[in-house]
Amino acid sequence: MAEFDVDAFVARFAERATAVEERGVPPLEGEARRRFMEAAQQDFIDFSLVADAKPSVEDGHLVLRIALSD
């Protein structure tokens, strides 16, 4: 297995958060549109949390420290 680049991993999540935020809404109506928008918001939150994490490798485990308060 290739060496794991923690910083690149976190950077990919930042890129994904930006992509979710910038992507357009497909031509959906009603309930389908609401579900799409909810999923996009959840994706953005998830990707942003990982992107803002302080990563480290401890005893062979990837540890992401995520602040849940300001």
N, C-alpha and C positions, 0 to 999 in steps of 0.2 A: 504494500500500500504506500502511496506517495505521502510525503510529510504533510500533516494537516496545518494549514495556515489559518490561525484563529482570526487574525485581523481581516483577512480576505473574506472569511465566513461572515463576520459581522458586517463588513462592507456590502456584501451581497444582499443582506436583509435591508440595509439602508436603501439600496437601489430598488428593491422590491417595494418598499414603502412608497418611494417616489413614484414608481410606475403605477401603483394602485391609485394614488392620489391624482395622477395626471390622466389616467385612462378615461375614455368616454363611456357613456351609458348606451348600451345597445337599444334598439327600438323595442322596448318592452312596455307593457301597459299593466296597470292595476297591481294585482298581487305579485306577479312575476317581477315587476319593477321594484316594488318594495323589498322583496327578498334579495334581489340583486344589490340594491343599495345597502341593505343591512350587512350582507356578506362582504361588500367592499369596505365598509367601515370597520368591520371586525378584522379583515385582512390587514388594513392599514395599522390598526392598533397593535396587532400581533407582530407584524414586521417591524414597527417602530420600537416596540419594547425590546426586541432582540438587538436591533441596531443601536440602541442606547445603552445596552448592557456593558458591563466591565468584564471582559472575558479573561479567563486564566485556565491553565492546565494544572491540575493538582492531583498527584498520585495517579496519573494516567487518565483522569476524568476531565472533560470540559466542564467548567463551572462558569455560569453566566450570572453575574450579580446585577439584579435589576431593582432599581430604586422604585418603590411603590408609593412614595410620598415625595413632596418637594423639599 
